[in-house]
Amino acid sequence: MPTFALLIWPLCAFFVGRKLPFQQALIWGVLVPYLFLPEAFAIKLPALPDLDKTVAISIGVLIIFAINRSSLKSAPAETEAPLLRLLLRVGIIMMFSAPFLTVLNNQEPLQFGPTSLPGLQIKDGVSQTLSALLAFVPYYFARRYLASPETHRKILVAFVIMGLIYSVLMLVEMRLSPQLHRWIYGFHQHSFLQHIRDGYRPMMFLYHGLFVGFFVCVCVIAALGLWKAGQGVKWLIAAIWLTLILFMSNNLGATAICVLVVVVYLGTGRWIQILFAMCIGFMVFLFPIFRGTGLVPVEQISAAAAAVSEERSRSLNYRLRNEDISLARALEKPVTGWGQWGRNHVYNERGEMITIQEGVWIQAITENGWYGYLGLFSVLTLPAMFVIGVWRRKEIPPETFALMAITTGNLIYMIPTTCLTPAGWVMFGALAGFMLTRTEANKAEADVVAPDAPVSHYTRFASNRTPASGRRARRKSIRAGP
């Protein structure tokens, strides 16, 4: 069954691309397979990356684009924020060139007791680069074609609809235990014991119950974003229901992030929301430095976890110890890292792997060093750090602010987990695209100003930002009369 599901999805993507408008097909063509295709399963392909859920989603997106290419209007030119655009290009180049630099610095075999790990070869660099390119496909198309506030609203609507569907299925797993993946695909995608808390933690069709919790967190913020955008009270009701589901799902981390982001998103002004996103982006971008120099309050975080649950505190302390060991391992090859295939882990004298790496940041820096880490996390964090400059030039609507809140929460969640998914790439790409392209409202404002007018300055607090020169021109025309 899992083989059939992966092989049939490209055909399903073909019909989705034929039946829906391109932007909607792109959104649903990522979200539906992410939520329902099998996890922890791949079809081996010779000399190519394995066909797993991520690769199947990217192939589907390419099929949807190919079907609609002839009828598509050209994507808006990225003419805004030139410095951000330049830095993102540099980050993307670093991200895709990192595997080859890692291979060049890791051609020696490693021996840990009876365990022998071969050196990396050029074909490993090619394979890893192809895998990175395929994983990047949702980001690329979201950045080009989902950059407008209207498409952001469509993204939020799709997430809430799928969240409501998922919530019903989650209730089944809360009552009967996480079994849906096993019933349909024949196996558990992760350890069943990790999903027994004070009740059951739903796994659904995602890699881990932690991913399910964050997906519901995203849906809560998306529903609140639609409500704040004036789309109706039904979205507030949906947000309340999804919040109850999140609290029932035994996902402490996702719940804490949801509460934090929602409090900032609903309880503060735009300045605080922007500063919050900028600070999170900056801290995540340099997190290995903060972690390695002891600036992260590890003991206080552990004590807070112990106040909630002794079991969760032990789990957190285990992760923190593994991070310390893995970070020391990364510092042995700080620029290029150790590569994959287990080379980035630590082994004991018996040749047994003694580390786990559950954060995106620790995996990135141990596998591809600072070079690969900065490439990946510049793409993810730079839009958050540049948002204040964009806000000074154009109005950011509530839907886009909700997208910014979601990506901020995702950055936080990537510290303890590997929750960087195709659905997340869509969010990051859509937000970056908005910051790099000029909206219709900005084009209309630009048309008000004469070609030889001085550079416009925008008010910071007005709800309708109008170029200062445009306001002066209109006042002069009023005083002059018809």
ZATIBA-341254 format. One record per residue (C-alpha): residue number from 1; residue in one letter; x, y, z. Coordinates in Angstrom, 3 decimals, padded with zeros to 6 digits, always signed. Layout:
SITE    i  aa         x         y         z
SITE  NUM   A         X         Y         Z
...
//
This chain:
SITE    i  aa         x         y         z
SITE    1   M  +000.000  +000.000  +000.000
SITE    2   P  +002.701  +002.626  +000.765
SITE    3   T  +004.390  +001.884  -002.588
SITE    4   F  +001.081  +002.303  -004.397
SITE    5   A  +000.373  +005.594  -002.575
SITE    6   L  +003.725  +007.116  -003.513
SITE    7   L  +003.498  +005.986  -007.139
SITE    8   I  -000.102  +007.097  -007.603
SITE    9   W  +000.422  +010.611  -006.244
SITE   10   P  +001.950  +012.060  -009.460
SITE   11   L  -001.206  +010.970  -011.295
SITE   12   C  -003.330  +012.592  -008.589
SITE   13   A  -001.252  +015.768  -008.926
SITE   14   F  -001.974  +015.735  -012.669
SITE   15   F  -005.733  +015.806  -012.014
SITE   16   V  -005.355  +018.456  -009.288
SITE   17   G  -003.442  +020.638  -011.749
SITE   18   R  -006.140  +020.163  -014.378
SITE   19   K  -009.137  +020.846  -012.129
SITE   20   L  -007.976  +023.727  -009.919
SITE   21   P  -006.518  +027.157  -010.669
SITE   22   F  -002.743  +027.038  -010.503
SITE   23   Q  -002.280  +028.789  -007.163
SITE   24   Q  -004.880  +026.658  -005.420
SITE   25   A  -003.513  +023.525  -007.086
SITE   26   L  -000.052  +024.445  -005.822
SITE   27   I  -001.275  +024.851  -002.233
SITE   28   W  -003.405  +021.712  -002.143
SITE   29   G  -000.784  +019.789  -004.125
SITE   30   V  +001.616  +020.245  -001.200
SITE   31   L  -000.716  +020.114  +001.783
SITE   32   V  -002.782  +017.010  +000.964
SITE   33   P  +000.122  +014.630  +000.243
SITE   34   Y  +002.063  +015.996  +003.211
SITE   35   L  -000.821  +015.119  +005.504
SITE   36   F  -001.770  +011.720  +004.035
SITE   37   L  +001.108  +010.042  +002.176
SITE   38   P  +003.103  +007.420  +004.113
SITE   39   E  +005.976  +008.407  +006.372
SITE   40   A  +009.267  +006.588  +007.048
SITE   41   F  +008.995  +004.779  +003.719
SITE   42   A  +010.915  +005.217  +000.482
SITE   43   I  +011.297  +003.449  -002.840
SITE   44   K  +014.952  +002.878  -003.712
SITE   45   L  +015.952  +004.313  -007.073
SITE   46   P  +019.309  +003.631  -008.752
SITE   47   A  +021.651  +006.654  -008.852
SITE   48   L  +018.771  +008.937  -007.746
SITE   49   P  +017.386  +010.156  -004.416
SITE   50   D  +014.945  +007.701  -002.862
SITE   51   L  +011.285  +008.317  -003.695
SITE   52   D  +009.752  +009.276  -000.355
SITE   53   K  +006.966  +011.642  +000.665
SITE   54   T  +009.062  +014.798  +000.181
SITE   55   V  +010.241  +013.787  -003.290
SITE   56   A  +006.717  +012.734  -004.308
SITE   57   I  +005.363  +016.137  -003.252
SITE   58   S  +008.015  +017.974  -005.269
SITE   59   I  +007.363  +015.823  -008.338
SITE   60   G  +003.665  +016.597  -007.991
SITE   61   V  +004.379  +020.339  -007.797
SITE   62   L  +006.504  +020.159  -010.943
SITE   63   I  +003.686  +018.300  -012.730
SITE   64   I  +001.145  +020.924  -011.656
SITE   65   F  +003.434  +023.666  -012.948
SITE   66   A  +004.046  +021.878  -016.247
SITE   67   I  +000.299  +021.495  -016.848
SITE   68   N  -000.417  +025.193  -016.192
SITE   69   R  +002.750  +026.710  -017.598
SITE   70   S  +001.271  +027.806  -020.925
SITE   71   S  -001.631  +029.636  -019.254
SITE   72   L  +000.351  +031.248  -016.435
SITE   73   K  +001.113  +034.920  -016.335
SITE   74   S  +004.743  +035.703  -015.708
SITE   75   A  +005.614  +035.807  -012.022
SITE   76   P  +005.996  +039.315  -010.530
SITE   77   A  +009.530  +040.637  -010.738
SITE   78   E  +011.364  +040.720  -007.413
SITE   79   T  +012.146  +044.452  -007.350
SITE   80   E  +011.837  +045.196  -003.626
SITE   81   A  +014.434  +044.834  -000.834
SITE   82   P  +017.552  +044.437  -003.019
SITE   83   L  +019.829  +043.654  -000.063
SITE   84   L  +017.490  +040.915  +001.168
SITE   85   R  +017.269  +039.507  -002.359
SITE   86   L  +021.055  +039.424  -002.654
SITE   87   L  +021.547  +037.745  +000.721
SITE   88   L  +018.901  +035.141  -000.053
SITE   89   R  +020.627  +034.303  -003.330
SITE   90   V  +023.930  +033.901  -001.515
SITE   91   G  +022.234  +031.668  +001.068
SITE   92   I  +020.688  +029.474  -001.619
SITE   93   I  +024.048  +029.099  -003.389
SITE   94   M  +025.690  +028.141  -000.084
SITE   95   M  +022.923  +025.676  +000.720
SITE   96   F  +023.301  +023.790  -002.575
SITE   97   S  +027.096  +023.909  -002.720
SITE   98   A  +027.565  +022.763  +000.891
SITE   99   P  +027.283  +018.997  +000.144
SITE  100   F  +030.196  +019.152  -002.327
SITE  101   L  +032.442  +021.020  +000.114
SITE  102   T  +031.530  +018.470  +002.761
SITE  103   V  +032.437  +015.615  +000.430
SITE  104   L  +035.822  +017.161  -000.409
SITE  105   N  +036.680  +017.376  +003.313
SITE  106   N  +035.355  +013.922  +004.264
SITE  107   Q  +036.880  +011.410  +001.897
SITE  108   E  +038.676  +009.535  +004.669
SITE  109   P  +037.002  +006.471  +006.266
SITE  110   L  +036.164  +006.525  +009.977
SITE  111   Q  +036.658  +003.686  +012.426
SITE  112   F  +034.863  +003.434  +015.781
SITE  113   G  +035.704  +000.102  +017.348
SITE  114   P  +034.201  -002.564  +015.081
SITE  115   T  +032.131  +000.050  +013.210
SITE  116   S  +033.628  +001.292  +009.956
SITE  117   L  +032.200  +004.228  +008.032
SITE  118   P  +033.439  +004.769  +004.459
SITE  119   G  +034.587  +008.122  +003.183
SITE  120   L  +032.276  +010.293  +001.131
SITE  121   Q  +032.432  +010.292  -002.660
SITE  122   I  +031.400  +012.774  -005.321
SITE  123   K  +028.251  +010.766  -006.007
SITE  124   D  +027.216  +011.413  -002.391
SITE  125   G  +027.480  +015.148  -003.000
SITE  126   V  +025.413  +014.842  -006.166
SITE  127   S  +022.748  +012.782  -004.408
SITE  128   Q  +022.504  +015.148  -001.448
SITE  129   T  +022.329  +018.192  -003.718
SITE  130   L  +019.521  +016.604  -005.736
SITE  131   S  +017.667  +015.824  -002.519
SITE  132   A  +018.089  +019.434  -001.374
SITE  133   L  +016.878  +020.736  -004.749
SITE  134   L  +013.758  +018.567  -004.620
SITE  135   A  +013.001  +019.600  -001.040
SITE  136   F  +013.388  +023.243  -002.157
SITE  137   V  +010.774  +023.007  -004.931
SITE  138   P  +007.760  +024.079  -002.757
SITE  139   Y  +009.719  +027.116  -001.519
SITE  140   Y  +010.667  +028.167  -005.034
SITE  141   F  +007.154  +028.063  -006.473
SITE  142   A  +005.602  +029.604  -003.360
SITE  143   R  +008.063  +032.478  -003.529
SITE  144   R  +007.249  +033.122  -007.191
SITE  145   Y  +003.509  +032.478  -007.329
SITE  146   L  +002.158  +032.738  -003.755
SITE  147   A  +003.602  +036.124  -002.844
SITE  148   S  +000.421  +038.238  -002.710
SITE  149   P  -001.884  +038.778  +000.289
SITE  150   E  -004.697  +037.123  -001.680
SITE  151   T  -002.718  +033.919  -002.045
SITE  152   H  -001.709  +034.127  +001.619
SITE  153   R  -005.407  +034.062  +002.455
SITE  154   K  -005.807  +030.952  +000.304
SITE  155   I  -002.925  +029.289  +002.151
SITE  156   L  -004.487  +030.042  +005.531
SITE  157   V  -007.899  +028.773  +004.407
SITE  158   A  -006.394  +025.512  +003.138
SITE  159   F  -004.567  +024.932  +006.413
SITE  160   V  -007.666  +025.549  +008.524
SITE  161   I  -009.823  +023.242  +006.384
SITE  162   M  -007.260  +020.450  +006.603
SITE  163   G  -006.810  +021.147  +010.297
SITE  164   L  -010.516  +020.647  +010.913
SITE  165   I  -010.435  +017.365  +008.963
SITE  166   Y  -007.351  +016.262  +010.864
SITE  167   S  -008.958  +017.180  +014.200
SITE  168   V  -011.690  +014.565  +013.704
SITE  169   L  -009.145  +011.878  +012.869
SITE  170   M  -007.014  +012.966  +015.831
SITE  171   L  -009.951  +012.332  +018.153
SITE  172   V  -010.030  +008.773  +016.834
SITE  173   E  -006.362  +008.268  +017.677
SITE  174   M  -006.739  +009.905  +021.076
SITE  175   R  -009.410  +007.371  +021.881
SITE  176   L  -008.076  +004.216  +020.167
SITE  177   S  -004.290  +005.003  +020.136
SITE  178   P  -002.177  +006.103  +017.130
SITE  179   Q  -003.128  +003.427  +014.633
SITE  180   L  -004.315  +005.097  +011.412
SITE  181   H  -000.940  +004.878  +009.682
SITE  182   R  -000.628  +001.208  +010.627
SITE  183   W  -004.200  +000.415  +009.561
SITE  184   I  -003.713  +001.949  +006.116
SITE  185   Y  -000.006  +001.466  +005.377
SITE  186   G  +000.767  -001.547  +007.540
SITE  187   F  +003.380  -000.159  +009.940
SITE  188   H  +004.026  +002.481  +012.592
SITE  189   Q  +006.139  +005.325  +011.260
SITE  190   H  +007.719  +005.985  +014.668
SITE  191   S  +008.039  +004.538  +018.160
SITE  192   F  +004.620  +003.788  +019.600
SITE  193   L  +005.910  +004.155  +023.179
SITE  194   Q  +006.847  +007.797  +022.604
SITE  195   H  +003.180  +008.524  +021.964
SITE  196   I  +001.846  +007.314  +025.292
SITE  197   R  +001.555  +010.216  +027.689
SITE  198   D  -001.403  +010.911  +029.970
SITE  199   G  -003.433  +009.345  +027.219
SITE  200   Y  -002.355  +009.013  +023.593
SITE  201   R  -000.507  +011.507  +021.426
SITE  202   P  -001.838  +011.295  +017.839
SITE  203   M  +000.673  +010.513  +015.082
SITE  204   M  -001.712  +010.531  +012.124
SITE  205   F  +000.265  +010.306  +008.855
SITE  206   L  +003.171  +012.539  +009.881
SITE  207   Y  +006.640  +011.584  +011.046
SITE  208   H  +005.938  +012.060  +014.755
SITE  209   G  +003.212  +013.270  +017.063
SITE  210   L  +005.278  +016.425  +017.607
SITE  211   F  +004.744  +017.280  +013.948
SITE  212   V  +001.000  +016.781  +014.353
SITE  213   G  +000.991  +019.149  +017.320
SITE  214   F  +002.777  +021.863  +015.382
SITE  215   F  +000.470  +021.421  +012.399
SITE  216   V  -002.524  +022.089  +014.669
SITE  217   C  -000.651  +025.077  +016.126
SITE  218   V  -000.251  +026.434  +012.577
SITE  219   C  -003.959  +025.926  +011.928
SITE  220   V  -004.883  +027.860  +015.086
SITE  221   I  -002.782  +030.850  +014.023
SITE  222   A  -004.120  +030.600  +010.461
SITE  223   A  -007.728  +030.677  +011.681
SITE  224   L  -007.016  +033.684  +013.906
SITE  225   G  -005.336  +035.421  +010.962
SITE  226   L  -008.446  +034.972  +008.825
SITE  227   W  -010.619  +036.245  +011.664
SITE  228   K  -008.454  +039.355  +012.124
SITE  229   A  -008.586  +039.912  +008.354
SITE  230   G  -012.364  +040.278  +008.632
SITE  231   Q  -013.275  +036.968  +007.016
SITE  232   G  -015.983  +036.187  +009.559
SITE  233   V  -016.535  +034.835  +013.059
SITE  234   K  -016.554  +031.255  +011.752
SITE  235   W  -012.766  +031.365  +011.691
SITE  236   L  -012.672  +032.386  +015.356
SITE  237   I  -014.885  +029.401  +016.178
SITE  238   A  -012.536  +027.179  +014.174
SITE  239   A  -009.559  +028.597  +016.095
SITE  240   I  -011.216  +027.834  +019.440
SITE  241   W  -011.991  +024.255  +018.384
SITE  242   L  -008.469  +023.669  +017.087
SITE  243   T  -007.014  +025.117  +020.286
SITE  244   L  -008.988  +022.579  +022.319
SITE  245   I  -007.689  +019.794  +020.057
SITE  246   L  -004.125  +021.063  +020.527
SITE  247   F  -004.466  +021.030  +024.326
SITE  248   M  -005.856  +017.492  +024.172
SITE  249   S  -003.062  +016.180  +021.927
SITE  250   N  -000.327  +016.005  +024.604
SITE  251   N  +002.057  +018.313  +022.726
SITE  252   L  +003.552  +020.581  +025.367
SITE  253   G  +006.105  +022.263  +023.101
SITE  254   A  +003.678  +023.056  +020.288
SITE  255   T  +001.097  +024.267  +022.803
SITE  256   A  +003.609  +026.590  +024.480
SITE  257   I  +004.699  +028.016  +021.128
SITE  258   C  +001.077  +028.462  +020.071
SITE  259   V  +000.248  +030.364  +023.271
SITE  260   L  +003.351  +032.554  +022.932
SITE  261   V  +002.757  +033.424  +019.278
SITE  262   V  -000.988  +033.994  +019.708
SITE  263   V  -000.416  +036.301  +022.699
SITE  264   V  +002.055  +038.358  +020.657
SITE  265   Y  -000.133  +038.256  +017.541
SITE  266   L  -003.393  +039.239  +019.276
SITE  267   G  -002.217  +041.178  +022.315
SITE  268   T  +000.397  +043.555  +020.931
SITE  269   G  +000.759  +046.173  +018.239
SITE  270   R  +002.550  +045.868  +014.936
SITE  271   W  +005.829  +047.208  +016.338
SITE  272   I  +006.035  +044.517  +019.008
SITE  273   Q  +005.062  +041.783  +016.529
SITE  274   I  +007.775  +042.886  +014.108
SITE  275   L  +010.422  +043.174  +016.827
SITE  276   F  +009.442  +039.731  +018.119
SITE  277   A  +009.880  +038.173  +014.663
SITE  278   M  +013.194  +039.967  +014.149
SITE  279   C  +014.556  +038.843  +017.524
SITE  280   I  +013.525  +035.222  +016.942
SITE  281   G  +015.075  +035.257  +013.471
SITE  282   F  +018.332  +036.692  +014.803
SITE  283   M  +018.561  +034.267  +017.727
SITE  284   V  +017.821  +031.206  +015.568
SITE  285   F  +020.314  +032.365  +012.939
SITE  286   L  +023.092  +032.470  +015.549
SITE  287   F  +021.707  +029.787  +017.844
SITE  288   P  +024.807  +027.496  +017.728
SITE  289   I  +026.888  +030.388  +019.082
SITE  290   F  +024.398  +031.128  +021.842
SITE  291   R  +024.168  +027.425  +022.678
SITE  292   G  +027.888  +026.802  +022.642
SITE  293   T  +028.778  +029.832  +024.768
SITE  294   G  +026.179  +029.105  +027.432
SITE  295   L  +023.914  +032.060  +026.639
SITE  296   V  +020.883  +029.779  +026.352
SITE  297   P  +019.366  +029.365  +029.863
SITE  298   V  +019.466  +025.580  +029.781
SITE  299   E  +019.073  +025.081  +033.530
SITE  300   Q  +016.075  +027.398  +033.759
SITE  301   I  +014.408  +025.662  +030.809
SITE  302   S  +015.028  +022.267  +032.415
SITE  303   A  +013.592  +023.488  +035.727
SITE  304   A  +010.487  +024.803  +033.954
SITE  305   A  +010.007  +021.427  +032.265
SITE  306   A  +010.425  +019.646  +035.605
SITE  307   A  +007.681  +021.819  +037.086
SITE  308   V  +005.327  +020.496  +034.419
SITE  309   S  +006.366  +016.836  +034.333
SITE  310   E  +009.338  +014.882  +035.622
SITE  311   E  +009.171  +012.602  +032.587
SITE  312   R  +009.295  +015.541  +030.179
SITE  313   S  +012.208  +016.998  +032.155
SITE  314   R  +014.205  +013.766  +031.762
SITE  315   S  +013.454  +013.732  +028.035
SITE  316   L  +014.557  +017.356  +027.697
SITE  317   N  +017.765  +016.790  +029.662
SITE  318   Y  +018.583  +013.806  +027.453
SITE  319   R  +018.192  +015.966  +024.358
SITE  320   L  +020.322  +018.742  +025.834
SITE  321   R  +023.144  +016.333  +026.675
SITE  322   N  +023.040  +014.996  +023.130
SITE  323   E  +023.197  +018.527  +021.771
SITE  324   D  +026.322  +019.251  +023.845
SITE  325   I  +028.039  +016.087  +022.592
SITE  326   S  +026.991  +016.677  +018.969
SITE  327   L  +028.054  +020.333  +019.071
SITE  328   A  +031.503  +019.271  +020.292
SITE  329   R  +031.623  +016.820  +017.389
SITE  330   A  +030.685  +019.604  +014.944
SITE  331   L  +033.521  +021.826  +016.212
SITE  332   E  +036.051  +019.230  +015.053
SITE  333   K  +035.144  +020.200  +011.456
SITE  334   P  +033.435  +023.563  +011.923
SITE  335   V  +033.375  +024.768  +008.306
SITE  336   T  +032.168  +021.775  +006.303
SITE  337   G  +030.861  +019.318  +008.909
SITE  338   W  +031.050  +015.534  +008.745
SITE  339   G  +028.413  +014.623  +006.168
SITE  340   Q  +025.632  +012.066  +006.404
SITE  341   W  +025.490  +008.263  +006.712
SITE  342   G  +026.143  +008.472  +010.454
SITE  343   R  +029.503  +010.255  +010.170
SITE  344   N  +028.150  +013.264  +012.078
SITE  345   H  +027.277  +011.205  +015.174
SITE  346   V  +029.369  +010.158  +018.170
SITE  347   Y  +030.179  +006.489  +018.900
SITE  348   N  +031.464  +004.670  +021.946
SITE  349   E  +034.392  +002.235  +022.068
SITE  350   R  +032.079  -000.630  +021.082
SITE  351   G  +031.140  +001.153  +017.867
SITE  352   E  +027.622  +001.989  +019.071
SITE  353   M  +026.041  +005.313  +018.152
SITE  354   I  +025.388  +007.218  +021.388
SITE  355   T  +023.839  +010.433  +020.082
SITE  356   I  +020.520  +011.479  +018.640
SITE  357   Q  +020.029  +014.720  +016.740
SITE  358   E  +016.486  +016.024  +016.851
SITE  359   G  +016.881  +019.683  +015.954
SITE  360   V  +017.209  +021.044  +012.431
SITE  361   W  +020.028  +023.299  +013.609
SITE  362   I  +022.187  +020.551  +015.115
SITE  363   Q  +021.711  +018.311  +012.077
SITE  364   A  +022.650  +021.136  +009.719
SITE  365   I  +025.816  +022.156  +011.551
SITE  366   T  +027.093  +018.611  +012.140
SITE  367   E  +026.410  +017.483  +008.564
SITE  368   N  +027.492  +020.562  +006.576
SITE  369   G  +029.249  +022.778  +009.113
SITE  370   W  +028.819  +026.512  +009.477
SITE  371   Y  +028.864  +026.892  +005.697
SITE  372   G  +025.782  +024.744  +005.193
SITE  373   Y  +024.108  +025.977  +008.368
SITE  374   L  +024.377  +029.647  +007.417
SITE  375   G  +023.158  +028.876  +003.902
SITE  376   L  +020.031  +027.067  +005.120
SITE  377   F  +019.159  +029.356  +007.996
SITE  378   S  +019.784  +032.561  +006.057
SITE  379   V  +017.018  +031.452  +003.676
SITE  380   L  +014.745  +030.727  +006.653
SITE  381   T  +015.503  +033.661  +008.969
SITE  382   L  +016.464  +036.654  +006.803
SITE  383   P  +012.851  +037.561  +005.869
SITE  384   A  +012.038  +037.817  +009.592
SITE  385   M  +015.079  +040.020  +010.216
SITE  386   F  +014.246  +042.316  +007.273
SITE  387   V  +010.533  +042.664  +007.945
SITE  388   I  +010.845  +046.105  +009.555
SITE  389   G  +012.363  +047.546  +006.379
SITE  390   V  +009.570  +046.073  +004.295
SITE  391   W  +006.934  +047.391  +006.710
SITE  392   R  +008.288  +050.921  +006.336
SITE  393   R  +007.741  +050.708  +002.572
SITE  394   K  +004.364  +049.004  +002.321
SITE  395   E  +001.416  +047.911  +004.396
SITE  396   I  +001.500  +044.309  +005.599
SITE  397   P  -002.050  +042.853  +005.745
SITE  398   P  -003.282  +040.587  +008.577
SITE  399   E  -003.002  +037.449  +006.435
SITE  400   T  +000.681  +038.119  +005.822
SITE  401   F  +001.249  +038.929  +009.490
SITE  402   A  -000.330  +035.568  +010.325
SITE  403   L  +002.098  +033.920  +007.897
SITE  404   M  +004.947  +035.731  +009.628
SITE  405   A  +003.699  +034.536  +013.019
SITE  406   I  +003.557  +030.937  +011.748
SITE  407   T  +007.084  +031.008  +010.323
SITE  408   T  +008.347  +032.581  +013.558
SITE  409   G  +006.819  +029.729  +015.525
SITE  410   N  +008.347  +027.245  +013.083
SITE  411   L  +011.800  +028.740  +013.630
SITE  412   I  +011.413  +028.211  +017.373
SITE  413   Y  +010.158  +024.662  +016.874
SITE  414   M  +013.128  +023.767  +014.661
SITE  415   I  +015.455  +024.119  +017.665
SITE  416   P  +014.203  +020.974  +019.477
SITE  417   T  +012.731  +019.128  +016.463
SITE  418   T  +013.328  +018.404  +012.771
SITE  419   C  +010.046  +020.077  +011.821
SITE  420   L  +011.084  +021.579  +008.475
SITE  421   T  +008.449  +020.172  +006.147
SITE  422   P  +007.166  +020.813  +002.601
SITE  423   A  +004.224  +022.698  +004.121
SITE  424   G  +006.695  +024.830  +006.086
SITE  425   W  +008.736  +025.549  +002.955
SITE  426   V  +005.566  +026.904  +001.327
SITE  427   M  +005.075  +029.313  +004.237
SITE  428   F  +008.678  +030.534  +004.164
SITE  429   G  +008.602  +030.927  +000.386
SITE  430   A  +005.311  +032.827  +000.328
SITE  431   L  +006.556  +035.248  +003.000
SITE  432   A  +009.864  +035.842  +001.218
SITE  433   G  +008.037  +036.412  -002.058
SITE  434   F  +005.825  +039.074  -000.486
SITE  435   M  +008.843  +040.957  +000.822
SITE  436   L  +010.617  +040.875  -002.523
SITE  437   T  +007.742  +041.885  -004.824
SITE  438   R  +005.749  +045.054  -005.128
SITE  439   T  +002.052  +044.740  -004.291
SITE  440   E  -000.742  +046.318  -006.321
SITE  441   A  -001.351  +048.836  -003.549
SITE  442   N  +002.256  +049.986  -003.744
SITE  443   K  +002.029  +050.288  -007.519
SITE  444   A  -001.045  +052.483  -007.164
SITE  445   E  +000.723  +054.700  -004.614
SITE  446   A  +003.749  +054.972  -006.867
SITE  447   D  +001.538  +056.191  -009.733
SITE  448   V  +000.362  +059.154  -007.600
SITE  449   V  +003.865  +060.592  -007.416
SITE  450   A  +005.229  +062.439  -010.400
SITE  451   P  +008.282  +060.895  -012.098
SITE  452   D  +010.513  +063.755  -010.937
SITE  453   A  +009.159  +063.755  -007.388
SITE  454   P  +011.576  +063.183  -004.511
SITE  455   V  +011.789  +059.815  -002.768
SITE  456   S  +008.640  +059.110  -000.766
SITE  457   H  +008.534  +058.591  +002.980
SITE  458   Y  +005.786  +056.638  +004.665
SITE  459   T  +004.167  +057.347  +007.981
SITE  460   R  +004.709  +054.592  +010.494
SITE  461   F  +001.375  +054.513  +012.223
SITE  462   A  -001.218  +055.528  +009.665
SITE  463   S  -003.519  +052.717  +008.589
SITE  464   N  -003.377  +053.927  +004.978
SITE  465   R  +000.221  +054.768  +004.176
SITE  466   T  +000.443  +057.375  +001.490
SITE  467   P  +003.679  +058.890  +000.159
SITE  468   A  +004.332  +062.230  +001.793
SITE  469   S  +004.897  +063.919  -001.575
SITE  470   G  +001.562  +062.523  -002.781
SITE  471   R  -000.235  +063.998  +000.231
SITE  472   R  +001.365  +067.411  -000.365
SITE  473   A  +000.378  +067.297  -004.032
SITE  474   R  -003.240  +066.565  -003.166
SITE  475   R  -003.342  +069.347  -000.527
SITE  476   K  -002.001  +071.831  -003.114
SITE  477   S  -004.605  +070.744  -005.650
SITE  478   I  -007.392  +071.217  -003.083
SITE  479   R  -006.208  +074.695  -002.135
SITE  480   A  -005.862  +075.673  -005.794
SITE  481   G  -009.401  +074.605  -006.559
SITE  482   P  -010.721  +073.099  -009.809
//
